[in-house]
Structure formats: C-alpha cells, structure tokens
Amino acid sequence: MLGIGLLSIESADARYPLIKAIVPSPSTNLSQSSSNKISQLSDPNSPLYGIWKLKYSVDGIIYQSLLVMNGYSGNMRTRYYHPRLGTQVVDQTIYLKSSPDGLILLGSDPVYAGTSRRNPYYSADNFLFSIEPDGSTHFITCDYNKRCSSVGAQKIR
C-alpha cells in the first residue's frame, strides 16, 4: 500500500495540523481496551506486509530507516547522526492503526540496535500515510516530541 504514488508526496507543512492524530501521549499503552483508544485510532481493515526504505529529516539531521511490516505490527531500524554521540542506530516496534486521516504507524520502545536497552536520546517515530481523492499522497512523520518531517519512501519488497 505505501508504495502507491510516493513520488508526489506533498510537503509535511500542509499536514502539521494532523500532529494530534499521530502523536499520542508517550505514556499511552497501545494495548488499552477499545474504550480508552488513542483519539479515533482503530484497528485497520487490512494488514500491511512489505519492506520500505524511509528517509526524513529533523533539525537538519537525516534519518534513514528500514521498515519491515508483518501484518498489524513490524520493526524499524533507524540510522542517524547525533551531534554529541556520533552515528546512532535505533530499533523500535511499529504498530499499524487506522484513523480518519489515513494509516498510522506508531513507533514504540526505541532501543539501541540489537539490544533491549532503551535509547534515552531517541523519541519514537509516528507516521501518517494517506491518499487524497485526487490521487495525491501524503507521508509524514512526527515523533513524540512533535518534531515533524515529510518522508521519502521506497518499497523494497
């Protein structure tokens, strides 16, 4: 699904009003009962399978991620440069949700790659993907600190 029409992604600036839809409270438990769900998020109708390369920028720092989705959840490994620590690699779990604004990919538990040790410098990523009635697509990311960026995506498989 995410590989459809990604060459015409609109600037994230036009989508920032959606931050509240894709940035739940960091303390939100994703396994809450349906009566306590994150604002209007629901389980999607269809699972998502595939592997994508993602590229986005926050404060001039480029983030490169490999996202692997296996149905309603997946994993993402992100490589980026931290000004004080150098090159960092982070793993996080990604959950697929649906909202009135499109598909939501919620990141959680960012850890140092290959470990279960929490990375205190990394804020989990959240993505919104949507296709407008005119066929244009939007793919943006906003982390839990409300730093947002447009996303370039390439489907690998």
ChimeraX commands (.cxc) that place a marker at each C-alpha (Angstrom):
marker #1 position 0.00,0.00,0.00 radius 0.5
marker #1 position 2.70,2.50,0.91 radius 0.5
marker #1 position 4.41,2.12,-2.44 radius 0.5
marker #1 position 1.50,3.74,-4.32 radius 0.5
marker #1 position 2.27,7.17,-5.77 radius 0.5
marker #1 position 5.02,8.16,-3.38 radius 0.5
marker #1 position 6.73,10.32,-5.98 radius 0.5
marker #1 position 4.19,13.10,-5.50 radius 0.5
marker #1 position 4.39,13.47,-1.73 radius 0.5
marker #1 position 3.26,16.91,-0.54 radius 0.5
marker #1 position 5.24,18.98,1.94 radius 0.5
marker #1 position 4.63,18.00,5.55 radius 0.5
marker #1 position 3.90,21.64,6.40 radius 0.5
marker #1 position 0.44,21.27,4.90 radius 0.5
marker #1 position -0.25,18.29,7.17 radius 0.5
marker #1 position 1.05,19.53,10.55 radius 0.5
marker #1 position -2.48,20.14,11.85 radius 0.5
marker #1 position -2.67,16.33,11.99 radius 0.5
marker #1 position 0.04,16.13,14.67 radius 0.5
marker #1 position -2.56,15.42,17.37 radius 0.5
marker #1 position -3.85,12.49,15.33 radius 0.5
marker #1 position -0.44,10.83,15.03 radius 0.5
marker #1 position 1.31,11.82,18.26 radius 0.5
marker #1 position -0.31,10.06,21.20 radius 0.5
marker #1 position 0.84,10.72,24.72 radius 0.5
marker #1 position 4.18,8.94,25.35 radius 0.5
marker #1 position 2.58,7.17,28.31 radius 0.5
marker #1 position -0.24,5.71,26.17 radius 0.5
marker #1 position -0.47,1.94,26.36 radius 0.5
marker #1 position -1.19,0.61,22.86 radius 0.5
marker #1 position -2.94,-2.45,24.27 radius 0.5
marker #1 position -5.63,-0.43,26.03 radius 0.5
marker #1 position -9.24,-1.53,25.84 radius 0.5
marker #1 position -11.30,-0.11,23.00 radius 0.5
marker #1 position -12.98,2.36,25.35 radius 0.5
marker #1 position -9.62,4.04,26.01 radius 0.5
marker #1 position -8.17,4.13,22.48 radius 0.5
marker #1 position -5.96,6.93,21.28 radius 0.5
marker #1 position -8.08,9.70,19.74 radius 0.5
marker #1 position -10.05,8.00,16.99 radius 0.5
marker #1 position -7.43,5.35,16.20 radius 0.5
marker #1 position -8.78,1.95,15.36 radius 0.5
marker #1 position -7.56,-1.36,14.07 radius 0.5
marker #1 position -7.13,-1.25,10.29 radius 0.5
marker #1 position -9.27,-3.37,7.99 radius 0.5
marker #1 position -6.29,-4.86,6.18 radius 0.5
marker #1 position -2.83,-5.92,7.32 radius 0.5
marker #1 position 0.31,-4.39,5.79 radius 0.5
marker #1 position 3.18,-6.52,4.51 radius 0.5
marker #1 position 6.45,-5.40,2.99 radius 0.5
marker #1 position 9.80,-3.73,3.42 radius 0.5
marker #1 position 10.43,0.00,2.83 radius 0.5
marker #1 position 13.40,2.34,2.96 radius 0.5
marker #1 position 12.37,5.62,4.59 radius 0.5
marker #1 position 14.27,8.91,4.64 radius 0.5
marker #1 position 13.31,12.02,6.60 radius 0.5
marker #1 position 14.95,14.97,8.31 radius 0.5
marker #1 position 14.53,16.69,11.66 radius 0.5
marker #1 position 16.52,19.84,12.51 radius 0.5
marker #1 position 18.81,19.20,9.54 radius 0.5
marker #1 position 19.68,15.66,10.62 radius 0.5
marker #1 position 18.86,12.94,8.10 radius 0.5
marker #1 position 17.25,9.75,9.39 radius 0.5
marker #1 position 17.38,6.59,7.28 radius 0.5
marker #1 position 15.11,3.74,8.29 radius 0.5
marker #1 position 14.29,0.25,7.15 radius 0.5
marker #1 position 10.67,-0.61,7.96 radius 0.5
marker #1 position 9.51,-4.23,7.92 radius 0.5
marker #1 position 5.75,-4.70,8.34 radius 0.5
marker #1 position 4.31,-8.17,9.04 radius 0.5
marker #1 position 0.58,-7.56,9.25 radius 0.5
marker #1 position -0.52,-5.27,12.04 radius 0.5
marker #1 position 2.94,-4.73,13.52 radius 0.5
marker #1 position 6.53,-4.63,12.44 radius 0.5
marker #1 position 10.01,-3.40,13.23 radius 0.5
marker #1 position 12.04,-0.44,12.11 radius 0.5
marker #1 position 15.78,0.18,12.32 radius 0.5
marker #1 position 16.88,3.81,12.03 radius 0.5
marker #1 position 20.35,5.20,11.45 radius 0.5
marker #1 position 21.12,8.87,12.15 radius 0.5
marker #1 position 23.83,11.21,13.39 radius 0.5
marker #1 position 23.66,12.53,16.96 radius 0.5
marker #1 position 25.73,15.75,17.30 radius 0.5
marker #1 position 27.32,14.69,20.62 radius 0.5
marker #1 position 27.36,10.91,20.23 radius 0.5
marker #1 position 28.09,10.36,16.53 radius 0.5
marker #1 position 26.29,7.84,14.35 radius 0.5
marker #1 position 23.50,6.02,16.19 radius 0.5
marker #1 position 21.32,3.05,15.25 radius 0.5
marker #1 position 17.94,2.51,16.92 radius 0.5
marker #1 position 15.37,-0.28,16.71 radius 0.5
marker #1 position 11.69,0.19,17.51 radius 0.5
marker #1 position 8.46,-1.72,17.25 radius 0.5
marker #1 position 5.85,-0.29,14.88 radius 0.5
marker #1 position 2.08,-0.82,15.22 radius 0.5
marker #1 position -0.38,-0.28,12.35 radius 0.5
marker #1 position -3.53,1.68,13.14 radius 0.5
marker #1 position -6.19,3.46,11.12 radius 0.5
marker #1 position -7.56,6.97,11.58 radius 0.5
marker #1 position -9.94,9.27,9.73 radius 0.5
marker #1 position -6.82,10.91,8.23 radius 0.5
marker #1 position -5.15,7.74,6.92 radius 0.5
marker #1 position -2.99,4.86,8.08 radius 0.5
marker #1 position -0.98,5.50,11.22 radius 0.5
marker #1 position 2.27,3.70,12.02 radius 0.5
marker #1 position 3.00,4.12,15.74 radius 0.5
marker #1 position 6.54,3.59,16.97 radius 0.5
marker #1 position 7.31,2.41,20.46 radius 0.5
marker #1 position 10.19,1.32,22.66 radius 0.5
marker #1 position 13.21,2.80,20.81 radius 0.5
marker #1 position 16.25,0.78,21.89 radius 0.5
marker #1 position 19.90,0.64,20.91 radius 0.5
marker #1 position 20.04,-1.61,17.84 radius 0.5
marker #1 position 20.33,-5.29,18.65 radius 0.5
marker #1 position 19.66,-4.78,22.38 radius 0.5
marker #1 position 16.70,-4.30,24.70 radius 0.5
marker #1 position 18.33,-1.23,26.30 radius 0.5
marker #1 position 16.19,1.91,25.93 radius 0.5
marker #1 position 17.80,4.76,23.98 radius 0.5
marker #1 position 17.15,7.86,26.13 radius 0.5
marker #1 position 18.06,10.23,23.27 radius 0.5
marker #1 position 15.57,8.92,20.72 radius 0.5
marker #1 position 11.87,9.77,20.59 radius 0.5
marker #1 position 9.69,7.08,19.00 radius 0.5
marker #1 position 8.51,7.80,15.46 radius 0.5
marker #1 position 4.91,8.01,14.25 radius 0.5
marker #1 position 3.95,8.08,10.58 radius 0.5
marker #1 position 0.81,9.10,8.71 radius 0.5
marker #1 position 0.16,7.82,5.20 radius 0.5
marker #1 position -2.86,8.88,3.19 radius 0.5
marker #1 position -4.11,9.06,-0.40 radius 0.5
marker #1 position -6.38,12.00,-1.25 radius 0.5
marker #1 position -9.38,11.70,-3.62 radius 0.5
marker #1 position -7.30,13.34,-6.38 radius 0.5
marker #1 position -4.66,10.60,-6.05 radius 0.5
marker #1 position -2.04,12.74,-4.32 radius 0.5
marker #1 position -0.27,11.09,-1.39 radius 0.5
marker #1 position 0.95,12.33,1.95 radius 0.5
marker #1 position 3.57,10.58,4.05 radius 0.5
marker #1 position 4.83,12.42,7.12 radius 0.5
marker #1 position 6.44,11.57,10.44 radius 0.5
marker #1 position 6.06,13.23,13.82 radius 0.5
marker #1 position 7.88,11.92,16.86 radius 0.5
marker #1 position 6.64,12.12,20.45 radius 0.5
marker #1 position 8.41,15.49,20.77 radius 0.5
marker #1 position 6.18,16.81,17.93 radius 0.5
marker #1 position 9.11,17.23,15.51 radius 0.5
marker #1 position 7.74,16.55,12.05 radius 0.5
marker #1 position 9.05,15.95,8.54 radius 0.5
marker #1 position 7.91,14.76,5.15 radius 0.5
marker #1 position 9.05,11.23,4.36 radius 0.5
marker #1 position 10.60,9.79,1.24 radius 0.5
marker #1 position 9.77,6.10,0.85 radius 0.5
marker #1 position 10.92,3.35,-1.46 radius 0.5
marker #1 position 9.30,-0.08,-1.38 radius 0.5
marker #1 position 11.87,-2.87,-1.48 radius 0.5
marker #1 position 9.52,-5.88,-1.24 radius 0.5
marker link #1:1,2 radius 0.2
marker link #1:2,3 radius 0.2
marker link #1:3,4 radius 0.2
marker link #1:4,5 radius 0.2
marker link #1:5,6 radius 0.2
marker link #1:6,7 radius 0.2
marker link #1:7,8 radius 0.2
marker link #1:8,9 radius 0.2
marker link #1:9,10 radius 0.2
marker link #1:10,11 radius 0.2
marker link #1:11,12 radius 0.2
marker link #1:12,13 radius 0.2
marker link #1:13,14 radius 0.2
marker link #1:14,15 radius 0.2
marker link #1:15,16 radius 0.2
marker link #1:16,17 radius 0.2
marker link #1:17,18 radius 0.2
marker link #1:18,19 radius 0.2
marker link #1:19,20 radius 0.2
marker link #1:20,21 radius 0.2
marker link #1:21,22 radius 0.2
marker link #1:22,23 radius 0.2
marker link #1:23,24 radius 0.2
marker link #1:24,25 radius 0.2
marker link #1:25,26 radius 0.2
marker link #1:26,27 radius 0.2
marker link #1:27,28 radius 0.2
marker link #1:28,29 radius 0.2
marker link #1:29,30 radius 0.2
marker link #1:30,31 radius 0.2
marker link #1:31,32 radius 0.2
marker link #1:32,33 radius 0.2
marker link #1:33,34 radius 0.2
marker link #1:34,35 radius 0.2
marker link #1:35,36 radius 0.2
marker link #1:36,37 radius 0.2
marker link #1:37,38 radius 0.2
marker link #1:38,39 radius 0.2
marker link #1:39,40 radius 0.2
marker link #1:40,41 radius 0.2
marker link #1:41,42 radius 0.2
marker link #1:42,43 radius 0.2
marker link #1:43,44 radius 0.2
marker link #1:44,45 radius 0.2
marker link #1:45,46 radius 0.2
marker link #1:46,47 radius 0.2
marker link #1:47,48 radius 0.2
marker link #1:48,49 radius 0.2
marker link #1:49,50 radius 0.2
marker link #1:50,51 radius 0.2
marker link #1:51,52 radius 0.2
marker link #1:52,53 radius 0.2
marker link #1:53,54 radius 0.2
marker link #1:54,55 radius 0.2
marker link #1:55,56 radius 0.2
marker link #1:56,57 radius 0.2
marker link #1:57,58 radius 0.2
marker link #1:58,59 radius 0.2
marker link #1:59,60 radius 0.2
marker link #1:60,61 radius 0.2
marker link #1:61,62 radius 0.2
marker link #1:62,63 radius 0.2
marker link #1:63,64 radius 0.2
marker link #1:64,65 radius 0.2
marker link #1:65,66 radius 0.2
marker link #1:66,67 radius 0.2
marker link #1:67,68 radius 0.2
marker link #1:68,69 radius 0.2
marker link #1:69,70 radius 0.2
marker link #1:70,71 radius 0.2
marker link #1:71,72 radius 0.2
marker link #1:72,73 radius 0.2
marker link #1:73,74 radius 0.2
marker link #1:74,75 radius 0.2
marker link #1:75,76 radius 0.2
marker link #1:76,77 radius 0.2
marker link #1:77,78 radius 0.2
marker link #1:78,79 radius 0.2
marker link #1:79,80 radius 0.2
marker link #1:80,81 radius 0.2
marker link #1:81,82 radius 0.2
marker link #1:82,83 radius 0.2
marker link #1:83,84 radius 0.2
marker link #1:84,85 radius 0.2
marker link #1:85,86 radius 0.2
marker link #1:86,87 radius 0.2
marker link #1:87,88 radius 0.2
marker link #1:88,89 radius 0.2
marker link #1:89,90 radius 0.2
marker link #1:90,91 radius 0.2
marker link #1:91,92 radius 0.2
marker link #1:92,93 radius 0.2
marker link #1:93,94 radius 0.2
marker link #1:94,95 radius 0.2
marker link #1:95,96 radius 0.2
marker link #1:96,97 radius 0.2
marker link #1:97,98 radius 0.2
marker link #1:98,99 radius 0.2
marker link #1:99,100 radius 0.2
marker link #1:100,101 radius 0.2
marker link #1:101,102 radius 0.2
marker link #1:102,103 radius 0.2
marker link #1:103,104 radius 0.2
marker link #1:104,105 radius 0.2
marker link #1:105,106 radius 0.2
marker link #1:106,107 radius 0.2
marker link #1:107,108 radius 0.2
marker link #1:108,109 radius 0.2
marker link #1:109,110 radius 0.2
marker link #1:110,111 radius 0.2
marker link #1:111,112 radius 0.2
marker link #1:112,113 radius 0.2
marker link #1:113,114 radius 0.2
marker link #1:114,115 radius 0.2
marker link #1:115,116 radius 0.2
marker link #1:116,117 radius 0.2
marker link #1:117,118 radius 0.2
marker link #1:118,119 radius 0.2
marker link #1:119,120 radius 0.2
marker link #1:120,121 radius 0.2
marker link #1:121,122 radius 0.2
marker link #1:122,123 radius 0.2
marker link #1:123,124 radius 0.2
marker link #1:124,125 radius 0.2
marker link #1:125,126 radius 0.2
marker link #1:126,127 radius 0.2
marker link #1:127,128 radius 0.2
marker link #1:128,129 radius 0.2
marker link #1:129,130 radius 0.2
marker link #1:130,131 radius 0.2
marker link #1:131,132 radius 0.2
marker link #1:132,133 radius 0.2
marker link #1:133,134 radius 0.2
marker link #1:134,135 radius 0.2
marker link #1:135,136 radius 0.2
marker link #1:136,137 radius 0.2
marker link #1:137,138 radius 0.2
marker link #1:138,139 radius 0.2
marker link #1:139,140 radius 0.2
marker link #1:140,141 radius 0.2
marker link #1:141,142 radius 0.2
marker link #1:142,143 radius 0.2
marker link #1:143,144 radius 0.2
marker link #1:144,145 radius 0.2
marker link #1:145,146 radius 0.2
marker link #1:146,147 radius 0.2
marker link #1:147,148 radius 0.2
marker link #1:148,149 radius 0.2
marker link #1:149,150 radius 0.2
marker link #1:150,151 radius 0.2
marker link #1:151,152 radius 0.2
marker link #1:152,153 radius 0.2
marker link #1:153,154 radius 0.2
marker link #1:154,155 radius 0.2
marker link #1:155,156 radius 0.2
marker link #1:156,157 radius 0.2
view
